[in-house]
Amino acid sequence: MSAHADEPVLSAWLRPVVYAAAGFVFAFPLAALPVAFAVGVGALAGALLGRTLAQGTLRLWTIVALGAAGLAAAAGLGALLSGTSTLSAAVGPAAALSVAGACGLGFGTAALTTVLRAAALRRGIVRALEVAFVGYAFAQLVVSHRGGAINRPFELADSIIAAGGDPRDALLALGALAASIAVIFLLSERSPVRALLHLVLAAVLLMLVVGTTQILGLPDPAVGSSGLGLRPGDEGEQRKQRPQQGEGRGTDDRRPDEAPEFRDDYSADGKRVPLAVVLLHDDYSPPSGLYYFRQAAFSQYNGRRLVAATRDGVDDDLARQFVYEPTDLQGAHRGSAQRTELETTVALLAEHNRPFALESPMELRPQSNPDPGRFRRVYRARSSAFSADIAELIGRPVGDASWDREVLDHYLTAPEDPRYAELADKIVADLPEWIREDPVARGLKITHWLSKQGIYSLKSGHATADDPTAHFLFGDLTGYCVHFAHAAVYLMRSLGVPARVGTGYAIEEAARQGGSAVLLSGANSHAWPELHVEGVGWVVADVSPERSLDPPPQPPDQDLQRLLGEMARGLDPVPPSENRPFEPVARLARDLPALLARVLATGIPLLLLLGYLVKLWRRLSPAVASDRAVGRAAYRAQLDRLSEVALRREFGESHEAFAQRLAAQLPSFGVLTAGHVARSFGPTARPPDRQRLRALSAGVARELGQLVTFRRRLLGTLNPYSWLQTR
C-alpha cells in the first residue's frame, strides 16, 4: 500500500522539520541540552524514514511491529550504556549519562515517529495524532506557567524578566508558533503556491492576535468566582463605579444580594492562581499566627443567611470602594492598647469588587502602578491590627456604648430555630463558673467547640436546605468556612454576643518566609466569625477545624512571592548579571509585540489598500488601454469578475474549454473568449471594436448577476486579493 499521492507538497517537506522541532521542545525541559538535540534529530530521522516506508510495499502492521522492536532496542541500548563502567571511565559519569540518554531517547524517538509518520500517510485519520503530538510538546514546555506562575519555566522566564519583559509575550509567541505548525499539518492544498498563500494568511492572523494584545492586554489565568469578593474581568462595572470629577473619595458600594455562598461542591479550580501580593512595611506578628485581610462583612440576617447590611450606622468600618485620593475610614477603631497601627501596600493581580486590608483599615491611599501590564491596581493601607492574645479580652463588655437598640438588635438577630440557643447553652455550660457568664469567654468557647467537633470539607450537602447552617450544625457538622462562620455567629448571637461574618483572605504568617511580601491566591479566600468588644472593635474569632477531609493547602511559591513583591515595589526583580545567554531573545520577546503592533497598524491597511488599487486598476484598465492591449485587458477584467465568485479555470484547462463549460450560463463570456483567443494567436492588424468589448463586458456582468446571488458577488467585491486567483 502506497502513501497518499495527494499529500500537500509544502507540508510533506516541512513535516520532518516540525517533527524535529516538536521532539526538541518536548525534551528540552526534561533532559540535558545534548539529549534534547538527540531527540530532535531522532524525530527528524523517524519522519523521513516513516515516509519512505509508507511509500513502500510493507504492510502497516509490519511497520508497527518494526517500530516496537526498535523502541525496545533503544531502551536496551540506553540501559546498556548507562550501566557499563567502560563508558563512564572513558568520558566521565556525567558525560556517560548524557550519551546514554541521547542514544536511548534519540533512537526511541526515531522508532516512535517512524510509526506515526507512516501511519499518518497510510491512514488519513492518524494525522490528528500528529497535531496532538505537536500541541502536547509545546503545551508541556510551558505547563509550569499555569496558575499565574510567571516565574516558570525558569529557563524562559528569568532572562525575559531580567530584560524588563513579560514572559506572557514569549508564551503567546510560542502559542502562535504551535498554531502555525498545526496549520502546516492540516494543509490540504496540493499547489505549493496556494499552500504558501494559506500559510501567509495564517501568519498575518496570528501576528494580528499578538499585536492587538498591546491594546487589549495579555490574557490572565482564569480565577473563577470564589463568592468572596472577586470580580473576574468586570472592567465595565468598575468604570461605572469610578467617581466623577470632584468625587475622589469613592462611593458606597453596598450590595444587598452579595453574601458568602453555600455550595455543596466548592470547586478548587483556580485555587493556586495568584490574586494579590501584599507588602508589609512594619514588623507585625499576628497572635493567632494568621494574617486576616478583611474585604467585606455580612451582618444582616435575611431569613436564610447573612448578607451585606443595607442600613446606615452598621459595619461602617469597611472600605466599601476603591479610592482615588487619600481617604480616612471613620469607622475603624483607633487608640486601643490591643491594636497596632501598621502600613501595607496591596497590588491586585485580579479585579476585586472592593479593596481589602489587614484587618481594620484606617486610611487608604492610591499608589502609582509600577507594572500596569501585571497589576490591576495598587493602593496603600494603614491598618489597626489586633496584636494581643484574644484571651486578654475576657472580662470586657461586648458591643459598643454608642450603639442604639436597633443597631444592637441588628447584630443579635439570628434564626428563630430554638435549637441554636439550646446548643449554645449546652456548649458554654462546660465553662468554669467564674467566666460562664462572660460574653467574650462564651464566644471563644463556641469557636473552640466547633473546631473540635466540626469536619472541614469543600464537599457537603447543605446548600439546598431552607437553613443551610442548621442543616450543617445539627447534621453531620461537615462543611467549609462559610458553614463554620455562620454557625459560630448564630450561636454567639443566641447568647447575646454581637457577631458578624467577615470575609477576605487568611494566610499563615509562616508563608512570609522571613520576607516582607505575602502572596495571596484563591486558596486563601476565607470567611470567619467576628465579635465586637467594647473599646477594641471587631475581633476575629476564627474556627479552625481539627479534622479535615481535604488535603492541606500548598504553601505559596516562594520564588513567585519574592518576584511579585519586587515587581510591586517597582524594582528590577533579577539582579544584573553578565551571564544571561538568553537576554537578547528575552529583549526580542519584550519588544516583539509592540513592533508587531506598529507593523500591523500600518502594514495591514497598506496591504488592503494595495490590493484594492490593483483590483480597481485591472477592472478599469480597458478604458485607458491602448488599441493593442485593450482586448487582453477587457478579457482579464472579466476573468477577475468571475474569480470573485469562484468561477475559475482549472489547472490544465484551456481558455476555450473554460468558456465552453460556462457557455450555457454566460454566453457573452464565450464570445469574449473567442475574440481574445483569435487576437492572441491570429492576425492583429485591425484593433478590436471597443464598443463591442464594452457591450460584451456588460453582458457578462448582467448574466453573472442572474447566475450568482448579490451577497456572493458583494463578498467577492470586498475581497481585495481575489485577482490573485485569476487564471
C-alpha positions in Angstrom: 0.0 0.0 0.0 1.5 3.4 -1.0 1.2 6.7 0.7 -1.4 9.3 -0.2 -0.4 10.8 -3.6 -2.2 14.0 -2.8 -0.3 15.0 0.3 0.5 18.7 0.1 4.0 19.3 -1.2 4.8 22.1 1.2 3.6 20.1 4.3 5.3 17.0 3.0 8.7 18.7 3.2 8.0 20.7 6.3 6.6 17.9 8.5 10.0 16.3 9.2 11.3 19.7 10.3 8.2 20.1 12.5 8.8 16.7 14.0 12.3 17.7 14.8 11.2 20.9 16.5 8.5 19.2 18.5 10.9 16.5 19.6 13.4 19.1 20.8 10.7 21.2 22.5 9.3 18.1 24.3 12.7 17.0 25.6 14.1 20.5 26.5 12.6 20.8 30.0 13.1 17.2 30.8 16.7 16.4 29.8 20.1 18.0 29.2 20.6 20.0 26.0 22.6 17.3 24.1 19.8 14.8 24.9 17.2 17.3 23.6 19.1 17.7 20.4 19.3 13.9 20.0 15.6 13.6 20.4 15.1 16.3 17.8 17.4 14.5 15.4 15.7 11.2 16.1 12.3 12.8 15.4 13.6 14.2 12.1 15.1 10.8 11.0 11.9 9.0 12.0 9.7 11.3 10.0 11.9 10.8 6.9 12.1 7.0 7.4 8.4 6.8 8.0 7.6 8.5 4.7 10.0 6.1 2.9 8.4 3.0 4.4 4.9 4.3 3.8 5.7 4.6 0.1 7.0 1.0 0.0 5.2 -2.3 0.0 5.4 -3.2 3.7 2.0 -3.5 5.4 1.2 -1.1 8.2 1.2 -3.7 10.9 4.7 -4.8 9.8 5.9 -1.2 10.2 4.3 -1.0 13.7 6.0 -4.2 14.7 9.4 -2.9 13.5 8.8 0.3 15.4 8.0 -1.6 18.6 11.2 -3.7 18.1 13.2 -0.5 17.5 11.8 1.1 20.7 12.7 -2.0 22.7 16.2 -2.0 21.2 16.6 1.7 22.0 15.6 1.1 25.7 18.1 -1.7 25.9 20.8 0.4 24.4 20.2 3.2 26.8 20.3 0.8 29.8 23.4 -0.9 28.5 25.3 2.4 28.0 24.2 3.8 31.4 25.0 0.5 33.2 28.5 -0.1 31.8 31.6 1.2 33.6 33.7 1.3 30.4 31.9 4.4 29.0 31.9 6.1 32.4 35.6 5.5 32.8 36.3 6.9 29.3 34.3 10.1 29.3 33.3 10.6 33.0 30.0 9.8 34.8 28.1 12.9 33.7 29.0 12.6 30.0 28.3 8.9 30.1 24.7 9.5 31.4 24.3 12.2 28.7 25.5 9.8 25.9 23.3 7.0 27.2 20.2 9.3 27.3 21.0 10.7 23.9 21.3 7.3 22.3 18.3 5.7 24.1 15.9 8.6 23.7 17.2 9.5 20.3 16.7 6.1 18.8 13.5 5.5 20.7 12.0 8.8 19.4 13.1 7.7 15.9 11.2 4.4 16.2 8.0 6.1 17.5 8.0 8.9 14.9 8.6 6.4 12.1 5.5 4.5 13.0 3.5 7.7 13.5 4.5 9.3 10.1 3.9 6.0 8.2 0.5 5.5 9.8 -0.5 9.1 9.1 0.4 8.6 5.4 -1.4 5.3 5.2 -4.4 6.3 7.3 -5.5 9.9 7.0 -7.3 9.9 10.3 -4.0 9.3 12.1 -2.9 12.8 11.1 -4.9 14.1 14.0 -2.4 12.3 16.3 0.4 14.3 14.7 -1.3 17.6 15.5 -1.9 16.3 19.1 1.7 15.3 19.4 2.9 18.8 18.4 0.3 20.5 20.6 1.3 18.4 23.6 5.0 19.0 23.0 4.6 22.8 23.1 2.0 22.7 25.9 4.2 20.8 28.3 7.0 23.2 27.6 5.1 25.9 29.4 2.8 23.9 31.6 4.6 25.2 34.7 3.5 28.7 33.8 -0.1 27.8 34.6 -1.9 29.2 37.6 -0.2 32.6 37.2 3.3 31.3 37.9 5.0 34.0 35.8 8.5 32.9 37.1 8.2 29.5 35.3 9.6 27.8 33.3 12.8 29.3 34.8 14.9 28.8 31.6 12.5 31.0 29.7 11.2 33.4 32.4 14.4 34.5 34.1 16.0 36.1 31.1 12.8 37.8 30.0 12.1 39.3 33.4 15.7 40.4 33.7 15.4 42.3 30.4 12.3 44.0 31.7 9.8 42.0 29.6 6.8 39.8 30.4 7.1 36.0 29.9 3.5 36.0 28.7 4.7 37.7 25.5 7.0 34.8 24.8 4.4 32.2 25.7 1.9 34.0 23.3 4.6 33.8 20.6 5.1 30.1 21.4 1.3 29.5 21.1 1.3 31.3 17.7 4.2 29.1 16.5 2.4 26.0 17.6 -0.8 27.1 15.9 1.2 27.8 12.7 2.7 24.3 12.9 -0.8 22.9 13.3 -1.9 24.8 10.2 1.0 23.2 8.3 -0.1 19.8 9.4 -3.7 20.4 8.3 -2.9 21.9 4.9 -4.8 20.2 2.1 -3.7 22.2 -0.9 -1.6 20.3 -3.5 -0.3 23.5 -5.0 2.8 24.9 -3.3 1.8 28.4 -4.2 -1.7 28.2 -2.8 -0.4 26.4 0.3 2.2 29.1 0.8 -0.6 31.7 0.4 -2.6 30.0 3.1 0.4 30.0 5.4 1.0 33.7 4.8 -2.7 34.5 5.6 -2.5 32.3 8.8 0.7 34.1 9.8 -0.9 37.5 9.3 -3.9 36.5 11.5 -1.5 35.2 14.2 0.5 38.4 14.1 -2.7 40.4 14.4 -3.6 38.4 17.6 -0.1 39.0 19.1 -0.1 42.7 18.1 -3.5 43.5 19.4 -2.6 42.3 22.9 -0.8 45.6 23.2 -4.2 47.3 23.1 -6.4 44.7 24.7 -3.9 43.4 27.2 -2.4 40.0 27.7 -4.7 37.2 28.8 -4.9 36.4 32.5 -5.4 33.0 34.1 -9.0 32.2 34.8 -9.6 32.6 38.5 -13.2 31.6 38.7 -15.6 33.1 41.1 -15.0 32.4 44.8 -18.0 34.4 46.1 -15.7 36.2 48.5 -15.0 39.4 46.8 -13.6 38.6 43.4 -14.9 40.3 40.3 -13.1 38.5 37.4 -12.8 40.7 34.3 -15.7 43.0 35.3 -14.0 46.1 33.9 -17.1 47.8 32.7 -18.7 47.7 36.1 -15.6 49.1 37.7 -15.7 52.0 35.3 -19.3 52.7 36.2 -18.3 52.9 39.8 -15.4 55.3 39.2 -16.2 58.7 40.7 -16.7 61.7 38.5 -14.5 64.7 38.8 -14.6 66.0 42.3 -15.8 62.7 43.8 -12.3 61.4 44.8 -13.4 59.6 47.9 -15.4 56.9 46.1 -19.0 55.9 46.7 -20.8 53.5 48.9 -20.8 50.1 47.2 -23.3 48.1 49.3 -24.9 45.2 47.5 -27.7 43.6 49.4 -27.6 40.4 47.4 -23.9 39.9 48.0 -23.1 37.2 50.5 -20.8 34.2 51.0 -22.1 31.3 49.0 -23.3 28.0 50.3 -22.2 25.3 47.9 -22.3 21.5 48.0 -19.3 21.2 45.9 -16.9 24.1 46.2 -14.6 23.6 43.3 -10.9 24.0 43.9 -10.4 25.3 40.3 -8.2 28.3 40.2 -7.2 28.0 43.9 -3.5 28.3 43.1 -3.9 31.4 40.8 -2.2 34.4 42.4 -4.7 37.2 43.1 -2.7 39.8 45.0 0.6 40.5 46.7 0.8 42.4 49.9 3.9 44.3 51.1 4.2 44.6 54.9 6.1 47.8 55.8 6.1 47.2 59.5 7.1 44.2 61.6 3.9 42.5 62.8 3.4 39.1 64.1 -0.3 38.2 64.4 -1.1 36.5 67.8 -3.2 33.8 66.0 -0.4 33.0 63.5 -2.7 34.1 60.6 -2.9 37.4 58.7 -6.5 38.3 58.1 -7.2 40.6 55.2 -10.8 41.8 55.6 -12.6 42.8 52.5 -16.3 42.6 53.5 -18.5 41.7 56.4 -22.1 40.3 56.5 -24.3 41.0 59.5 -27.9 41.3 58.2 -29.9 38.2 58.6 -32.4 37.8 55.7 -34.2 34.8 57.0 -31.8 32.2 55.4 -28.3 33.6 55.7 -26.3 36.7 56.5 -25.9 39.3 53.8 -24.4 42.8 53.4 -26.1 45.3 55.6 -28.5 47.7 53.9 -29.0 50.2 56.8 -26.8 53.0 57.9 -24.8 53.0 61.1 -23.6 49.4 60.9 -20.4 47.8 59.5 -19.1 51.3 58.9 -15.5 50.1 59.5 -15.3 48.6 56.0 -13.7 50.0 52.9 -16.6 49.8 50.5 -15.0 51.3 47.4 -11.6 51.9 45.9 -10.5 55.5 46.5 -8.7 57.9 44.2 -7.2 60.2 46.8 -6.0 59.6 50.4 -9.2 58.8 52.4 -9.7 58.2 56.1 -12.2 55.5 57.2 -14.0 56.9 60.1 -15.5 53.6 61.3 -12.1 52.0 62.1 -11.3 51.5 65.8 -8.3 53.6 66.9 -6.4 54.1 70.1 -6.8 50.6 71.6 -3.9 49.1 73.6 -4.7 45.8 72.0 -4.1 47.1 68.4 -1.1 48.1 66.4 -1.0 50.6 63.6 0.9 49.4 60.5 1.3 50.1 56.8 0.8 47.7 53.9 0.8 48.0 50.1 -1.6 45.9 48.1 -1.0 45.1 44.5 -4.0 43.4 42.9 -3.4 40.8 40.2 -7.1 40.2 39.5 -10.1 42.5 39.7 -11.9 42.8 43.0 -15.2 44.4 43.8 -13.7 46.4 46.7 -10.4 46.8 48.4 -9.2 44.7 51.3 -6.6 45.5 54.0 -5.0 43.8 57.0 -7.9 43.6 59.5 -9.3 47.1 60.2 -8.1 49.8 57.7 -7.9 53.4 59.0 -6.7 55.0 55.7 -6.5 54.1 52.1 -4.2 55.9 49.6 -3.9 55.1 45.9 -0.4 54.3 44.6 1.1 54.6 41.2 1.1 51.2 39.4 4.7 50.1 38.8 3.7 47.5 36.3 0.3 48.1 34.7 0.7 45.1 32.5 0.8 42.9 35.6 -1.2 44.6 38.3 -4.8 45.8 38.1 -4.3 48.5 40.7 -2.0 49.3 43.6 -3.0 51.0 46.9 -1.6 51.6 50.3 -3.5 50.9 53.6 -2.8 52.0 57.1 -4.5 49.4 59.4 -5.2 48.9 63.1 -4.4 45.2 63.5 -5.2 43.2 66.6 -1.9 42.4 68.4 -2.9 41.0 71.8 -3.8 37.5 73.0 -7.6 37.2 72.5 -7.9 35.6 75.9 -6.9 39.0 77.4 -10.3 40.3 76.3 -12.2 38.1 78.8 -13.9 40.3 81.3 -14.5 43.2 78.9 -18.1 44.1 77.8 -19.2 43.4 74.3 -20.9 45.7 71.9 -20.5 49.5 71.9 -21.9 52.1 74.2 -22.7 54.3 71.2 -25.0 51.8 69.7 -28.7 52.3 70.0 -31.1 49.4 70.5 -31.7 49.0 66.7 -28.0 48.6 66.0 -27.6 46.1 68.8 -30.6 44.1 67.6 -29.1 44.1 64.1 -26.0 42.3 65.4 -28.1 39.9 67.6 -30.7 38.8 65.1 -30.5 35.1 64.4 -32.8 32.3 63.1 -35.8 31.6 65.3 -34.9 27.9 65.4 -34.7 27.2 69.2 -32.0 24.6 68.6 -29.4 27.3 68.3 -30.0 28.6 71.8 -30.2 25.1 73.2 -26.9 24.0 71.7 -25.2 27.3 72.6 -26.3 26.9 76.3 -25.0 23.3 76.3 -21.7 24.4 74.9 -21.0 27.1 77.4 -22.1 25.0 80.3 -18.6 23.5 80.3 -17.0 26.8 81.1 -15.7 27.4 84.6 -18.3 29.1 86.8 -16.4 32.3 87.2 -16.4 33.1 83.5 -19.5 31.2 82.4 -21.5 34.4 82.0 -18.7 36.4 80.4 -19.7 37.2 76.8 -16.2 37.0 75.3 -15.5 33.7 77.0 -18.8 32.4 75.7 -17.9 33.5 72.1 -14.5 31.9 72.3 -16.0 28.7 73.7 -18.3 28.5 70.7 -15.4 28.7 68.2 -13.4 26.2 70.3 -16.3 23.7 70.3 -16.8 24.0 66.5 -13.1 23.5 66.0 -13.2 20.3 68.0 -16.5 18.8 66.6 -16.5 20.1 63.0 -15.0 18.4 59.9 -13.7 20.6 57.1 -14.6 19.7 53.6 -15.3 21.5 50.4 -17.9 18.9 49.5 -21.1 18.8 51.6 -24.8 18.5 51.2 -26.4 21.6 52.8 -26.8 24.1 50.1 -30.4 23.2 49.2 -31.8 23.2 52.7 -34.1 26.0 53.9 -31.4 26.9 56.5 -28.1 25.5 55.3 -26.4 26.5 58.6 -28.9 24.4 60.7 -28.5 21.5 58.2 -24.8 21.7 58.8 -24.8 22.4 62.6 -27.4 19.9 63.6 -26.4 17.3 61.0 -23.0 15.9 60.1 -21.0 19.1 61.0 -19.1 18.7 57.7 -18.6 21.9 55.7 -16.2 24.7 54.8 -15.5 28.1 56.2 -18.9 29.7 55.3 -20.7 27.0 57.2 -18.5 27.3 60.3 -18.6 31.1 60.3 -22.4 31.3 60.1 -22.8 28.6 62.7 -20.5 30.4 65.1 -22.2 33.8 64.6 -25.7 32.3 65.1 -24.6 30.6 68.3 -22.9 33.7 69.6 -26.0 35.9 68.8 -28.2 33.4 70.6 -26.1 34.0 73.7 -26.3 37.8 73.4 -22.9 38.3 71.8 -22.9 40.7 68.8 -21.3 39.0 66.0 -20.9 39.0 62.2 -19.2 37.1 59.3 -16.0 38.6 57.9 -14.6 37.6 54.5 -11.4 38.2 52.6 -8.2 36.3 52.8 -6.4 34.5 55.6 -2.8 33.2 55.3 -0.3 31.8 57.7 2.5 34.1 59.0 5.0 31.3 58.0 4.2 31.9 54.4 6.3 35.1 54.5 9.4 33.0 54.9 11.2 36.0 56.5 10.4 38.4 53.7 8.1 41.4 53.6 5.8 40.1 50.8 2.7 37.9 51.2 1.3 36.3 48.1 -2.5 35.7 48.2 -4.2 33.1 46.0 -7.7 31.7 45.6 -6.7 29.1 48.2 -6.5 31.9 50.8 -10.1 33.0 50.3 -11.8 32.7 53.7 -14.8 33.5 55.8 -14.6 33.8 59.6 -16.7 34.9 62.6 -16.1 38.2 64.4 -17.3 39.5 67.7 -17.4 43.1 68.9 -15.6 44.0 72.1 -16.1 47.4 73.9 -13.1 49.6 73.3 -11.4 47.2 70.9 -13.8 46.9 68.0 -14.4 43.9 65.8 -12.1 41.0 66.7 -11.6 37.9 64.6 -12.6 34.7 66.5 -11.9 32.1 63.8 -12.9 28.4 63.8 -10.0 26.0 62.9 -11.4 22.5 62.4 -9.1 19.9 63.8 -10.3 17.3 61.3 -10.3 17.8 57.5 -11.3 15.6 54.6 -9.3 17.8 52.2 -5.5 17.9 51.8 -3.8 20.8 53.4 -3.2 23.8 51.1 0.2 24.0 49.5 2.4 26.9 50.6 2.9 29.8 48.1 5.7 29.6 45.6 8.4 31.5 47.4 10.2 32.5 44.2 7.0 33.8 42.7 6.2 35.6 46.0 9.6 37.3 46.0 9.4 38.2 42.3 5.9 39.7 42.5 6.8 41.6 45.7 9.8 43.2 44.0 7.7 44.0 40.9 5.1 45.7 43.2 7.9 47.8 44.6 9.0 48.8 41.1 12.3 47.1 41.4 14.3 45.0 38.9 13.4 41.5 40.1 16.5 39.9 38.8 19.9 41.4 39.7 22.1 42.5 36.8 24.4 39.7 35.6 26.8 39.2 32.8 25.7 35.6 32.4 22.4 36.0 30.7 22.7 33.9 27.5 19.0 34.4 26.6 18.9 38.1 27.2 18.8 39.0 23.5 16.0 36.6 23.0 14.3 38.0 26.1 14.6 41.6 24.8 13.2 40.5 21.5 10.3 38.8 23.2 9.7 42.0 25.2 9.8 44.3 22.1 8.2 42.0 19.5 4.5 42.6 20.4 5.0 46.4 20.2 6.9 46.1 17.0 4.2 43.8 15.5 1.5 46.2 16.7 3.2 49.1 14.8 3.8 47.0 11.7 0.2 45.7 11.7 -1.2 49.2 12.4 0.4 50.5 9.2 1.1 47.4 7.2 -2.3 45.8 7.1 -4.1 48.9 5.9 -1.4 49.5 3.3 -1.7 45.9 2.1 -5.5 46.2 1.9 -5.2 49.5 0.0 -2.6 48.0 -2.4 -4.9 45.1 -3.1 -7.9 47.3 -3.8 -5.8 49.6 -6.0 -4.5 46.7 -8.1 -8.0 45.3 -8.3 -9.5 48.6 -9.3 -6.8 49.1 -12.0 -7.4 45.7 -13.5 -11.1 46.4 -13.7 -10.8 49.9 -15.2 -7.8 49.3 -17.4 -9.8 48.5 -20.6 -11.0 52.1 -20.6 -7.4 53.5 -20.8 -5.6 50.6 -22.5 -4.0 51.1 -25.9 -5.7 49.6 -29.0 -3.2 46.8 -29.0 -3.8 45.9 -25.3 -7.5 46.7 -24.9 -8.7 43.2 -25.9 -6.5 41.5 -23.4 -7.4 44.0 -20.6 -11.1 43.5 -21.2 -10.8 39.7 -21.1 -8.7 39.9 -17.9 -11.2 42.2 -16.2 -14.0 39.6 -16.8 -11.8 36.8 -15.6 -11.3 38.8 -12.4 -15.1 39.3 -12.1 -15.6 35.5 -12.4 -12.8 34.8 -9.8 -14.7 36.9 -7.3 -17.4 34.3 -7.3 -15.1 31.3 -7.5 -15.6 30.7 -11.2 -12.0 29.9 -12.4 -10.2 27.9 -14.9 -8.9 24.6 -13.5 -5.3 23.6 -13.9 -4.7 22.3 -17.4 -8.0 23.7 -18.7 -7.8 25.8 -21.9 -9.4 29.1 -22.3 -11.8 27.7 -24.9 -12.7 24.7 -22.6 -13.4 27.1 -19.7 -15.7 29.3 -21.9 -17.4 26.2 -23.2 -18.1 25.0 -19.6 -19.8 28.3 -18.8 -21.5 28.8 -22.2 -25.0 27.9 -21.1 -25.0 30.5 -18.2 -22.6 33.1 -19.6 -22.8 33.2 -23.4 -21.3 36.7 -23.6 -18.1 35.4 -21.9 -17.8 32.7 -24.7 -17.9 35.4 -27.4 -15.4 37.5 -25.4 -13.1 34.5 -25.0 -13.2 33.6 -28.7 -12.2 37.1 -29.7 -9.4 37.1 -27.2 -8.0 33.8 -28.5 -8.3 34.9 -32.1 -6.4 38.1 -31.3 -3.8 36.3 -29.4 -3.0 33.6 -32.0 -4.3 35.2 -35.2 -3.6 38.3 -37.2 -3.7 41.5 -35.1 -3.6 44.2 -37.9 -7.1 45.5 -37.1 -7.7 46.7 -33.5 -10.8 45.3 -31.6 -14.1 47.2 -31.5 -14.1 49.0 -28.2 -17.8 49.5 -28.2 -18.4 45.8 -28.8 -15.9 44.9 -26.0 -17.9 47.2 -23.6 -21.2 45.5 -24.6 -19.8 42.0 -24.1 -18.4 43.0 -20.7 -21.7 44.5 -19.7 -23.4 41.2 -20.9 -21.0 39.1 -18.7 -21.9 41.3 -15.7 -25.6 41.1 -16.4 -25.6 37.3 -16.9 -23.4 36.8 -13.8 -25.9 38.8 -11.8 -28.7 36.4 -12.9 -26.5 33.4 -12.1 -25.0 34.4 -8.7 -26.6 35.9 -5.7 -26.0 39.6 -4.8 -24.5 38.5 -1.4 -21.9 36.3 -3.0 -21.0 39.0 -5.5 -20.7 41.5 -2.8 -18.3 39.3 -0.7 -16.2 38.8 -3.8 -16.0 42.5 -4.5 -14.9 43.1 -0.9 -12.0 40.6 -1.2 -9.0 42.8 -2.1 -6.9 40.0 -3.5 -9.5 37.9 -5.4 -7.5 38.8 -8.6 -4.6 36.6 -7.4 -6.7 33.5 -8.1 -7.4 34.6 -11.7 -6.0 32.0 -14.2 
